[in-house]
Amino acid sequence: MSDSLWGYQPSSGHTAGVDLTGYSVEATDGSIGKVDKYSDEVGSAYLLVDIGVWIFGKDVLLPAGTVKRIDTEDRKVYVDLTKEQVKDSPEFDRHQQTEDPAYHEQLSAYYTAYRIL
């Protein structure tokens, strides 16, 4: 992964400005939902994923560093996480700011445990 969990991996195929909204998100063991919102902001890039398809009404914030590959032709984003790892991630509250530094810290601690170095 990139040095920063909050930046896209150079090998991911990410191109700034490409609208990822609506892309399917694929974990290492299957589909987990769709991109509802995303950010390309340097040092704070993320995907907000609606995983309500298999867990009713839950959204998760995935740091961009968890993105392994983006397939613009098939409109899919592949992440280096299992469905269980995503499901067990810190709860996201839509009323909470996605840029909240304390929340980013909590996510960083959680996802750093799964980093592939």
TIVEXNU-402256 format. One line per 8 residues: number of its first residue (from 0); for each residue x, y, z of N, C-alpha, C. Coordinates in steps of 0.001 Angstrom, whole numbers, plus 500000, padded with zeros to 6 digits. Layout:
N
NUM> X,Y,Z,X,Y,Z,X,Y,Z ~ ...
***
This chain:
117
0> 500836,498812,500000,500000,500000,500000,500879,501248,500000 ~ 500247,502358,499723,501007,503601,499729,501440,503916,501154 ~ 502414,504813,501297,502874,505188,502626,501741,505761,503457 ~ 500836,506440,502818,499691,507016,503512,498449,506207,503200 ~ 497738,505848,504238,496486,505123,504062,495450,506009,503370 ~ 495676,507315,503402,494706,508271,502863,495091,508775,501473 ~ 495803,507947,500735,496152,508247,499347,496071,506971,498529 ~ 495723,507101,497257,495621,505929,496380,496990,505330,496113
8> 497071,504016,496036,498301,503329,495675,498646,503693,494226 ~ 499906,503920,493936,500290,504265,492558,499862,503204,491539 ~ 499817,501942,491953,499469,500848,491041,497958,500608,490917 ~ 497140,501424,491590,495685,501192,491606,494985,501554,490304 ~ 495623,502371,489492,494976,502818,488270,494066,504015,488489 ~ 494158,504622,489658,493334,505795,489965,493773,506992,489143 ~ 492789,507665,488574,493034,508903,487849,492189,509991,488502 ~ 492842,511022,488996,492113,512124,489631,491069,512665,488672
16> 489895,512927,489201,488824,513496,488394,487857,512465,487827 ~ 488222,511178,487840,487297,510138,487373,486229,509947,488450 ~ 484969,510050,488055,483855,509938,489001,483631,508473,489354 ~ 483909,508111,490608,483762,506727,491070,482381,506441,491659 ~ 481537,507443,491743,480199,507266,492299,479440,506193,491522 ~ 478883,505231,492248,478115,504158,491629,478932,502937,491255 ~ 480254,503022,491345,481096,501858,491053,480816,500766,492093 ~ 480834,499513,491658,480738,498378,492570,482057,498261,493311
24> 481987,497831,494567,483196,497641,495361,483336,496153,495659 ~ 484510,495617,495322,484788,494196,495474,485865,493977,496530 ~ 485517,493196,497555,486499,492776,498551,487248,491577,497972 ~ 488212,491059,498699,488973,489916,498208,488114,488665,498085 ~ 486968,488656,498778,486099,487475,498763,484673,487781,498292 ~ 484505,488828,497506,483191,489101,496923,482764,490552,497007 ~ 481615,490820,496427,481075,492176,496340,480607,492660,497713 ~ 480876,493950,498001,480455,494502,499290,479520,495696,499167
32> 479343,496236,497986,478434,497366,497850,478837,498295,496726 ~ 478412,499558,496867,478654,500560,495825,479218,501834,496442 ~ 480029,502538,495643,480576,503826,496074,479444,504844,496069 ~ 479197,505437,497222,478156,506449,497358,478749,507849,497199 ~ 479999,507996,497651,480690,509280,497613,482181,508968,497683 ~ 482999,509871,497208,484445,509660,497281,485150,511006,497344 ~ 486425,510939,497717,487243,512147,497742,488601,511822,497125 ~ 489104,512740,496334,490442,512629,495760,491422,513546,496490
40> 490970,514161,497569,491792,515144,498266,493099,514523,498755 ~ 494208,515126,498411,495526,514628,498788,495628,514536,500312 ~ 496025,513374,500793,496185,513158,502231,494897,512864,502963 ~ 493768,512874,502252,492476,512620,502879,491519,511948,501899 ~ 492050,511173,500953,491212,510522,499940,490525,509293,500547 ~ 489275,509095,500168,488495,507983,500707,487383,507586,499753 ~ 486755,506451,500073,485518,506010,499423,484479,505829,500517 ~ 483301,506369,500323,482178,506103,501210,481356,505036,500504
48> 481274,503850,501118,480650,502703,500475,479363,502323,501196 ~ 478295,502216,500426,477009,501750,500948,477044,500230,500887 ~ 477145,499578,502048,477167,498122,502083,475817,497571,502523 ~ 474774,498378,502324,473425,497978,502693,472916,496770,501939 ~ 473589,496391,500855,473179,495234,500066,473212,493978,500923 ~ 474238,493823,501734,474339,492618,502550,474337,492891,504045 ~ 474418,494139,504441,474247,494516,505838,473339,495738,505822 ~ 472106,495553,506167,471090,496589,506032,471518,497922,506623
56> 471514,498933,505759,471675,500313,506183,473025,500723,506729 ~ 474092,500067,506343,475395,500454,506867,476250,501074,505768 ~ 476964,502112,506148,477936,502747,505278,479294,502600,505949 ~ 480327,502465,505144,481687,502434,505682,482546,503427,504907 ~ 483507,503985,505601,484463,504887,504984,485759,504110,504811 ~ 486175,503924,503570,487407,503191,503275,488479,504176,502839 ~ 489602,504206,503547,490708,505057,503102,491143,504634,501702 ~ 491541,505579,500879,491932,505290,499492,493084,504287,499407
64> 493903,504197,500439,495017,503262,500447,494588,501810,500480 ~ 493309,501549,500754,492815,500167,500747,492434,499730,499335 ~ 492414,500673,498394,492051,500358,497006,493230,499689,496312 ~ 492984,498485,495815,494019,497732,495115,494025,498064,493620 ~ 492800,498153,493060,492702,498367,491616,491355,498992,491282 ~ 491354,499848,490262,490123,500451,489757,489971,500035,488304 ~ 488816,499467,487989,488515,499034,486620,487424,499961,486086 ~ 487825,500967,485306,486859,501951,484816,485934,501360,483758
72> 486400,500348,483032,485566,499731,482005,484386,498971,482621 ~ 484662,498197,483692,483606,497437,484367,482976,498212,485528 ~ 483500,499420,485786,483006,500267,486881,483063,499531,488221 ~ 484273,499017,488541,484497,498295,489791,485755,498810,490481 ~ 485682,498835,491808,486822,499176,492642,487134,497935,493480 ~ 488376,497492,493442,488809,496318,494197,489625,496783,495398 ~ 489284,496273,496591,489999,496648,497807,490733,495436,498384 ~ 491810,495708,499118,492643,494670,499744,492095,494273,501113
80> 490804,494043,501194,490159,493683,502454,489133,492591,502190 ~ 488847,491809,503221,487778,490819,503114,486450,491478,503477 ~ 485364,490796,503158,484040,491302,503520,483936,491476,505033 ~ 484471,490516,505769,484425,490564,507236,485188,491771,507778 ~ 486362,492054,507217,487150,493207,507659,486395,494512,507412 ~ 485715,494589,506291,484923,495787,505986,483727,495875,506938 ~ 483046,494763,507121,481861,494726,507990,482210,495137,509419 ~ 483392,494731,509886,483811,495005,511266,484491,496355,511444
88> 484567,497152,510387,485248,498447,510475,484474,499397,511398 ~ 485152,500432,511901,484478,501401,512777,483231,501976,512096 ~ 482186,502092,512870,480909,502558,512341,481020,503977,511792 ~ 480362,504186,510673,480335,505517,510054,478970,506130,510285 ~ 478973,507358,510736,477747,508102,510966,477672,509190,509901 ~ 476630,509143,509067,476502,510125,507976,476465,511566,508484 ~ 476105,511744,509747,476052,513098,510297,477421,513542,510804 ~ 478360,512598,510833,479723,512914,511261,480509,513354,510030
96> 481366,514298,510201,482168,514800,509086,483116,513720,508578 ~ 483153,513524,507261,484081,512554,506689,485524,513014,506858 ~ 485727,514290,507081,487070,514839,507257,487472,514945,508732 ~ 486687,514399,509640,486949,514479,511074,488272,513787,511413 ~ 489274,514531,511890,490595,513951,512172,490545,512804,513191 ~ 489715,512901,514199,489620,511834,515205,489072,510554,514578 ~ 488105,510697,513687,487542,509529,513007,488585,508920,512056 ~ 489332,509764,511355,490408,509284,510471,491445,508502,511281
104> 491756,508988,512478,492710,508312,513342,492204,506931,513744 ~ 490927,506864,514083,490309,505595,514455,490354,504605,513273 ~ 490022,505089,512075,490073,504242,510888,491499,503817,510568 ~ 492436,504736,510691,493835,504414,510418,494316,503290,511325 ~ 493986,503366,512593,494386,502318,513537,493778,500976,513134 ~ 492512,500986,512729,491837,499745,512340,492449,499160,511065 ~ 492550,499953,510004,493006,499437,508713,494505,499176,508655 ~ 495300,499865,509467,496732,499630,509483,497040,498185,509872
112> 496204,497583,510686,496393,496188,511095,496308,495239,509901 ~ 495669,495670,508804,495475,494808,507637,496374,495195,506462 ~ 497276,496113,506684,498140,496580,505593,499052,495478,505118 ~ 499219,495417,503815,500164,494495,503199,501389,495313,502838 ~ 502477,495038,503499,503692,495831,503278,504599,495184,502275
***
